[in-house]
Amino acid sequence: MLLPSGWMLRHSVVMWLLFHSLVLMTLFFHHAATSCSKRCYCADSEGAFGGKTMRCSNLHLTEIPQDIPNDTLRLYLDYNLLTSIPANAFHGLPLLAELDLSHNELALLEPGAFRGLAASLQFLDLSSNQLTTLDPDAFEGVTARSNLTGNPWHCDCRLQTALPHLDLEPVSLTGIICQTSEPSDSGAQGVPFLLAKDLDLCVVLKKTTDMAMLVTMFGWFTMVISYLVYYVRHKERKIKHFTIRF
């Protein structure tokens, strides 16, 4: 049975419109994902990997832009007013190899701050901020070369434990200066933290842990002795009572 030519024409027009709409939607979403963030400057990166270089320097930003293109290769957020990096701030940027966060007011890197960058990130600049310590959970496997100079570091066991997780730039060896330390009499203040010989800020924590274990063991020992004394006396009273009756 042959279909009327008018029906065939209408069907063809509908299919063409649907296809056209699908193409437009695909182009729209692709443009939304790869277009440059507002106020920032973008340029195509040189090299075989392609991607974008995105510069958002000196824009008085107080938070990480939400519209960073997902093909960004290099991201410059230096000379802004950022005070913290929240979790998943750079999630969805699988190509990001260089991240410059220097010359901000960063005092906090939340756990998961650099989540998703372990495979791609090669260089991380956190210099000239307000960081006093580092949380290893902020990096989640990131081993990028890192510049940590120019921060008011509080050198303690936590920082000493976190630093080995990063591949520090040579300049950081002399640029991580202890403004404060714990314990305060460790001799760390005012010296390059990573060049201080035989400096173990975790020794106090170890001593504290050992002391806590000793106190706990002494407490248990005292309880056992007390129970044994009570048990023996209770038995003696029962025996004495039994003897008197008979």
C-alpha positions as YAML, in Angstrom:
chain: A
units: angstrom
residues:
- id: 1
  name: MET
  ca: [0.00, 0.00, 0.00]
- id: 2
  name: LEU
  ca: [1.47, 3.31, -1.08]
- id: 3
  name: LEU
  ca: [1.48, 6.17, 1.43]
- id: 4
  name: PRO
  ca: [0.21, 9.54, 0.29]
- id: 5
  name: SER
  ca: [2.95, 11.87, -0.90]
- id: 6
  name: GLY
  ca: [1.68, 14.59, 1.46]
- id: 7
  name: TRP
  ca: [2.22, 12.32, 4.50]
- id: 8
  name: MET
  ca: [5.72, 11.47, 3.31]
- id: 9
  name: LEU
  ca: [6.52, 15.16, 2.94]
- id: 10
  name: ARG
  ca: [5.24, 16.01, 6.42]
- id: 11
  name: HIS
  ca: [7.16, 13.07, 7.89]
- id: 12
  name: SER
  ca: [10.36, 14.20, 6.17]
- id: 13
  name: VAL
  ca: [9.93, 17.76, 7.43]
- id: 14
  name: VAL
  ca: [9.39, 16.56, 11.02]
- id: 15
  name: MET
  ca: [12.48, 14.31, 10.89]
- id: 16
  name: TRP
  ca: [14.57, 17.14, 9.44]
- id: 17
  name: LEU
  ca: [13.41, 19.51, 12.20]
- id: 18
  name: LEU
  ca: [14.24, 16.94, 14.88]
- id: 19
  name: PHE
  ca: [17.69, 16.37, 13.41]
- id: 20
  name: HIS
  ca: [18.27, 20.10, 13.15]
- id: 21
  name: SER
  ca: [17.26, 20.59, 16.80]
- id: 22
  name: LEU
  ca: [19.57, 17.79, 17.91]
- id: 23
  name: VAL
  ca: [22.51, 19.34, 16.08]
- id: 24
  name: LEU
  ca: [21.80, 22.77, 17.58]
- id: 25
  name: MET
  ca: [21.55, 21.30, 21.10]
- id: 26
  name: THR
  ca: [24.84, 19.44, 20.62]
- id: 27
  name: LEU
  ca: [26.57, 22.60, 19.43]
- id: 28
  name: PHE
  ca: [25.08, 24.58, 22.31]
- id: 29
  name: PHE
  ca: [26.26, 22.18, 24.99]
- id: 30
  name: HIS
  ca: [29.67, 21.87, 23.36]
- id: 31
  name: HIS
  ca: [29.99, 25.65, 23.30]
- id: 32
  name: ALA
  ca: [28.85, 25.91, 26.92]
- id: 33
  name: ALA
  ca: [31.47, 23.36, 27.97]
- id: 34
  name: THR
  ca: [34.36, 24.84, 25.99]
- id: 35
  name: SER
  ca: [33.64, 28.59, 25.90]
- id: 36
  name: CYS
  ca: [35.75, 30.88, 28.06]
- id: 37
  name: SER
  ca: [34.67, 31.89, 31.56]
- id: 38
  name: LYS
  ca: [33.28, 35.41, 31.88]
- id: 39
  name: ARG
  ca: [35.82, 38.18, 32.55]
- id: 40
  name: CYS
  ca: [38.71, 35.79, 31.87]
- id: 41
  name: TYR
  ca: [40.95, 35.60, 28.83]
- id: 42
  name: CYS
  ca: [41.27, 32.32, 26.94]
- id: 43
  name: ALA
  ca: [43.63, 31.18, 24.23]
- id: 44
  name: ASP
  ca: [44.28, 27.85, 22.56]
- id: 45
  name: SER
  ca: [47.28, 26.12, 24.11]
- id: 46
  name: GLU
  ca: [50.21, 25.24, 21.91]
- id: 47
  name: GLY
  ca: [51.31, 21.65, 21.59]
- id: 48
  name: ALA
  ca: [49.91, 18.29, 20.60]
- id: 49
  name: PHE
  ca: [47.43, 18.08, 23.49]
- id: 50
  name: GLY
  ca: [45.45, 21.16, 22.49]
- id: 51
  name: GLY
  ca: [43.18, 22.58, 25.15]
- id: 52
  name: LYS
  ca: [42.89, 26.12, 26.47]
- id: 53
  name: THR
  ca: [45.00, 28.46, 28.53]
- id: 54
  name: MET
  ca: [42.66, 30.45, 30.75]
- id: 55
  name: ARG
  ca: [43.88, 33.59, 32.54]
- id: 56
  name: CYS
  ca: [41.80, 35.05, 35.38]
- id: 57
  name: SER
  ca: [44.63, 37.00, 36.99]
- id: 58
  name: ASN
  ca: [44.08, 40.15, 39.06]
- id: 59
  name: LEU
  ca: [40.28, 40.19, 38.75]
- id: 60
  name: HIS
  ca: [39.52, 40.53, 42.50]
- id: 61
  name: LEU
  ca: [37.87, 37.09, 42.44]
- id: 62
  name: THR
  ca: [36.66, 35.79, 45.80]
- id: 63
  name: GLU
  ca: [35.67, 32.32, 44.60]
- id: 64
  name: ILE
  ca: [36.63, 29.86, 41.88]
- id: 65
  name: PRO
  ca: [34.73, 30.49, 38.62]
- id: 66
  name: GLN
  ca: [32.02, 27.91, 37.95]
- id: 67
  name: ASP
  ca: [32.21, 28.10, 34.15]
- id: 68
  name: ILE
  ca: [35.76, 26.94, 33.51]
- id: 69
  name: PRO
  ca: [35.91, 25.14, 30.13]
- id: 70
  name: ASN
  ca: [36.44, 21.42, 30.53]
- id: 71
  name: ASP
  ca: [39.25, 21.45, 27.95]
- id: 72
  name: THR
  ca: [41.36, 23.89, 30.01]
- id: 73
  name: LEU
  ca: [45.02, 22.88, 30.09]
- id: 74
  name: ARG
  ca: [46.46, 25.83, 32.06]
- id: 75
  name: LEU
  ca: [44.54, 27.91, 34.60]
- id: 76
  name: TYR
  ca: [45.87, 31.13, 36.13]
- id: 77
  name: LEU
  ca: [43.97, 32.45, 39.15]
- id: 78
  name: ASP
  ca: [46.85, 34.42, 40.65]
- id: 79
  name: TYR
  ca: [46.59, 37.88, 42.23]
- id: 80
  name: ASN
  ca: [42.99, 37.52, 43.36]
- id: 81
  name: LEU
  ca: [41.19, 37.47, 46.74]
- id: 82
  name: LEU
  ca: [40.55, 33.76, 47.17]
- id: 83
  name: THR
  ca: [40.54, 32.69, 50.82]
- id: 84
  name: SER
  ca: [39.75, 28.98, 50.49]
- id: 85
  name: ILE
  ca: [39.51, 26.17, 47.95]
- id: 86
  name: PRO
  ca: [36.34, 24.09, 48.50]
- id: 87
  name: ALA
  ca: [35.98, 20.40, 47.72]
- id: 88
  name: ASN
  ca: [35.61, 19.54, 44.01]
- id: 89
  name: ALA
  ca: [36.60, 23.07, 42.97]
- id: 90
  name: PHE
  ca: [38.32, 21.73, 39.83]
- id: 91
  name: HIS
  ca: [36.30, 18.58, 39.29]
- id: 92
  name: GLY
  ca: [35.52, 17.98, 35.63]
- id: 93
  name: LEU
  ca: [38.81, 19.37, 34.28]
- id: 94
  name: PRO
  ca: [40.49, 16.18, 33.04]
- id: 95
  name: LEU
  ca: [43.19, 17.99, 31.04]
- id: 96
  name: LEU
  ca: [44.31, 20.51, 33.66]
- id: 97
  name: ALA
  ca: [48.11, 20.31, 33.88]
- id: 98
  name: GLU
  ca: [49.08, 23.70, 35.37]
- id: 99
  name: LEU
  ca: [47.26, 25.57, 38.15]
- id: 100
  name: ASP
  ca: [48.45, 28.92, 39.49]
- id: 101
  name: LEU
  ca: [46.84, 30.04, 42.76]
- id: 102
  name: SER
  ca: [49.68, 32.26, 43.91]
- id: 103
  name: HIS
  ca: [49.27, 35.72, 45.49]
- id: 104
  name: ASN
  ca: [45.82, 35.17, 46.95]
- id: 105
  name: GLU
  ca: [44.61, 35.06, 50.57]
- id: 106
  name: LEU
  ca: [44.30, 31.27, 50.77]
- id: 107
  name: ALA
  ca: [44.20, 30.01, 54.35]
- id: 108
  name: LEU
  ca: [42.24, 26.78, 53.85]
- id: 109
  name: LEU
  ca: [42.39, 23.90, 51.39]
- id: 110
  name: GLU
  ca: [39.36, 21.74, 52.15]
- id: 111
  name: PRO
  ca: [39.53, 17.94, 51.84]
- id: 112
  name: GLY
  ca: [38.97, 17.06, 48.20]
- id: 113
  name: ALA
  ca: [40.01, 20.54, 47.01]
- id: 114
  name: PHE
  ca: [42.04, 19.08, 44.14]
- id: 115
  name: ARG
  ca: [39.90, 15.99, 43.62]
- id: 116
  name: GLY
  ca: [40.10, 14.60, 40.09]
- id: 117
  name: LEU
  ca: [43.46, 16.19, 39.23]
- id: 118
  name: ALA
  ca: [45.76, 13.35, 40.32]
- id: 119
  name: ALA
  ca: [46.19, 12.04, 36.78]
- id: 120
  name: SER
  ca: [46.68, 15.34, 34.95]
- id: 121
  name: LEU
  ca: [48.12, 18.06, 37.22]
- id: 122
  name: GLN
  ca: [51.84, 18.61, 36.72]
- id: 123
  name: PHE
  ca: [52.46, 21.98, 38.39]
- id: 124
  name: LEU
  ca: [50.71, 23.65, 41.33]
- id: 125
  name: ASP
  ca: [51.61, 27.13, 42.58]
- id: 126
  name: LEU
  ca: [50.37, 27.99, 46.08]
- id: 127
  name: SER
  ca: [53.04, 30.56, 46.86]
- id: 128
  name: SER
  ca: [52.41, 33.91, 48.59]
- id: 129
  name: ASN
  ca: [49.20, 33.00, 50.38]
- id: 130
  name: GLN
  ca: [48.15, 32.67, 54.03]
- id: 131
  name: LEU
  ca: [48.59, 28.92, 54.44]
- id: 132
  name: THR
  ca: [49.80, 27.76, 57.84]
- id: 133
  name: THR
  ca: [49.34, 24.00, 57.37]
- id: 134
  name: LEU
  ca: [48.29, 21.39, 54.82]
- id: 135
  name: ASP
  ca: [45.66, 18.68, 54.92]
- id: 136
  name: PRO
  ca: [46.80, 15.63, 52.90]
- id: 137
  name: ASP
  ca: [43.14, 14.88, 52.16]
- id: 138
  name: ALA
  ca: [43.02, 18.06, 50.06]
- id: 139
  name: PHE
  ca: [45.30, 16.53, 47.44]
- id: 140
  name: GLU
  ca: [43.97, 12.97, 47.08]
- id: 141
  name: GLY
  ca: [46.88, 11.53, 45.15]
- id: 142
  name: VAL
  ca: [48.09, 14.74, 43.47]
- id: 143
  name: THR
  ca: [51.88, 14.59, 43.14]
- id: 144
  name: ALA
  ca: [52.41, 17.70, 41.00]
- id: 145
  name: ARG
  ca: [55.53, 19.83, 41.39]
- id: 146
  name: SER
  ca: [54.47, 22.42, 43.94]
- id: 147
  name: ASN
  ca: [55.66, 25.88, 44.97]
- id: 148
  name: LEU
  ca: [54.77, 26.58, 48.62]
- id: 149
  name: THR
  ca: [57.00, 29.57, 49.34]
- id: 150
  name: GLY
  ca: [55.85, 32.80, 50.95]
- id: 151
  name: ASN
  ca: [53.27, 31.38, 53.38]
- id: 152
  name: PRO
  ca: [53.17, 31.90, 57.19]
- id: 153
  name: TRP
  ca: [53.75, 28.23, 57.98]
- id: 154
  name: HIS
  ca: [52.98, 26.77, 61.41]
- id: 155
  name: CYS
  ca: [55.45, 23.89, 61.53]
- id: 156
  name: ASP
  ca: [54.11, 20.91, 63.43]
- id: 157
  name: CYS
  ca: [53.73, 17.16, 63.08]
- id: 158
  name: ARG
  ca: [50.76, 17.53, 60.72]
- id: 159
  name: LEU
  ca: [52.73, 19.66, 58.25]
- id: 160
  name: GLN
  ca: [55.76, 17.41, 58.50]
- id: 161
  name: THR
  ca: [53.57, 14.43, 57.67]
- id: 162
  name: ALA
  ca: [51.83, 16.15, 54.73]
- id: 163
  name: LEU
  ca: [54.85, 17.54, 52.87]
- id: 164
  name: PRO
  ca: [56.32, 14.21, 51.69]
- id: 165
  name: HIS
  ca: [53.16, 13.67, 49.60]
- id: 166
  name: LEU
  ca: [54.14, 16.55, 47.30]
- id: 167
  name: ASP
  ca: [56.93, 16.91, 44.75]
- id: 168
  name: LEU
  ca: [58.26, 20.28, 45.92]
- id: 169
  name: GLU
  ca: [60.00, 22.78, 43.69]
- id: 170
  name: PRO
  ca: [63.66, 23.34, 44.70]
- id: 171
  name: VAL
  ca: [62.80, 26.91, 45.68]
- id: 172
  name: SER
  ca: [60.41, 25.53, 48.32]
- id: 173
  name: LEU
  ca: [63.29, 23.86, 50.14]
- id: 174
  name: THR
  ca: [64.45, 27.26, 51.34]
- id: 175
  name: GLY
  ca: [61.12, 29.08, 51.05]
- id: 176
  name: ILE
  ca: [59.07, 27.15, 53.62]
- id: 177
  name: ILE
  ca: [59.94, 29.19, 56.72]
- id: 178
  name: CYS
  ca: [58.43, 28.38, 60.10]
- id: 179
  name: GLN
  ca: [56.76, 31.49, 61.50]
- id: 180
  name: THR
  ca: [55.43, 29.46, 64.43]
- id: 181
  name: SER
  ca: [56.01, 25.89, 65.52]
- id: 182
  name: GLU
  ca: [54.75, 23.21, 67.86]
- id: 183
  name: PRO
  ca: [56.42, 22.70, 70.22]
- id: 184
  name: SER
  ca: [57.57, 26.30, 70.36]
- id: 185
  name: ASP
  ca: [60.98, 25.34, 71.75]
- id: 186
  name: SER
  ca: [61.77, 22.95, 68.89]
- id: 187
  name: GLY
  ca: [64.12, 25.45, 67.26]
- id: 188
  name: ALA
  ca: [62.08, 25.45, 64.04]
- id: 189
  name: GLN
  ca: [60.94, 29.07, 64.09]
- id: 190
  name: GLY
  ca: [62.59, 31.31, 61.53]
- id: 191
  name: VAL
  ca: [64.45, 28.52, 59.75]
- id: 192
  name: PRO
  ca: [63.82, 26.73, 56.43]
- id: 193
  name: PHE
  ca: [61.68, 23.84, 57.59]
- id: 194
  name: LEU
  ca: [62.91, 21.26, 55.09]
- id: 195
  name: LEU
  ca: [66.59, 22.05, 55.64]
- id: 196
  name: ALA
  ca: [66.51, 21.86, 59.45]
- id: 197
  name: LYS
  ca: [68.61, 18.85, 60.45]
- id: 198
  name: ASP
  ca: [67.22, 16.18, 62.76]
- id: 199
  name: LEU
  ca: [63.99, 18.14, 63.27]
- id: 200
  name: ASP
  ca: [61.22, 15.77, 64.33]
- id: 201
  name: LEU
  ca: [58.07, 17.62, 65.33]
- id: 202
  name: CYS
  ca: [56.19, 14.35, 65.65]
- id: 203
  name: VAL
  ca: [58.31, 13.25, 68.60]
- id: 204
  name: VAL
  ca: [56.07, 15.21, 71.00]
- id: 205
  name: LEU
  ca: [53.00, 13.48, 69.57]
- id: 206
  name: LYS
  ca: [54.73, 10.12, 69.92]
- id: 207
  name: LYS
  ca: [55.61, 10.88, 73.53]
- id: 208
  name: THR
  ca: [52.04, 12.00, 74.20]
- id: 209
  name: THR
  ca: [50.71, 8.80, 72.62]
- id: 210
  name: ASP
  ca: [53.13, 6.67, 74.61]
- id: 211
  name: MET
  ca: [52.13, 8.46, 77.81]
- id: 212
  name: ALA
  ca: [48.44, 7.94, 77.03]
- id: 213
  name: MET
  ca: [49.06, 4.23, 76.45]
- id: 214
  name: LEU
  ca: [51.03, 4.01, 79.70]
- id: 215
  name: VAL
  ca: [48.23, 5.73, 81.65]
- id: 216
  name: THR
  ca: [45.65, 3.43, 80.06]
- id: 217
  name: MET
  ca: [47.67, 0.31, 80.87]
- id: 218
  name: PHE
  ca: [48.19, 1.53, 84.45]
- id: 219
  name: GLY
  ca: [44.43, 2.11, 84.76]
- id: 220
  name: TRP
  ca: [43.64, -1.40, 83.57]
- id: 221
  name: PHE
  ca: [46.30, -2.86, 85.86]
- id: 222
  name: THR
  ca: [44.82, -0.98, 88.82]
- id: 223
  name: MET
  ca: [41.34, -2.28, 87.99]
- id: 224
  name: VAL
  ca: [42.60, -5.88, 87.77]
- id: 225
  name: ILE
  ca: [44.44, -5.62, 91.10]
- id: 226
  name: SER
  ca: [41.39, -4.04, 92.74]
- id: 227
  name: TYR
  ca: [39.17, -6.83, 91.45]
- id: 228
  name: LEU
  ca: [41.59, -9.50, 92.69]
- id: 229
  name: VAL
  ca: [41.75, -7.89, 96.15]
- id: 230
  name: TYR
  ca: [37.95, -7.69, 96.26]
- id: 231
  name: TYR
  ca: [37.64, -11.30, 95.10]
- id: 232
  name: VAL
  ca: [40.10, -12.61, 97.72]
- id: 233
  name: ARG
  ca: [38.47, -10.66, 100.56]
- id: 234
  name: HIS
  ca: [35.03, -11.80, 99.46]
- id: 235
  name: LYS
  ca: [36.20, -15.42, 99.52]
- id: 236
  name: GLU
  ca: [37.75, -14.97, 102.96]
- id: 237
  name: ARG
  ca: [34.49, -13.56, 104.34]
- id: 238
  name: LYS
  ca: [32.52, -16.47, 102.91]
- id: 239
  name: ILE
  ca: [34.92, -19.00, 104.40]
- id: 240
  name: LYS
  ca: [34.87, -17.27, 107.78]
- id: 241
  name: HIS
  ca: [31.06, -17.13, 107.74]
- id: 242
  name: PHE
  ca: [30.90, -20.82, 106.84]
- id: 243
  name: THR
  ca: [33.31, -21.75, 109.67]
- id: 244
  name: ILE
  ca: [31.30, -19.83, 112.29]
- id: 245
  name: ARG
  ca: [28.08, -21.60, 111.28]
- id: 246
  name: PHE
  ca: [29.58, -25.04, 111.65]
...
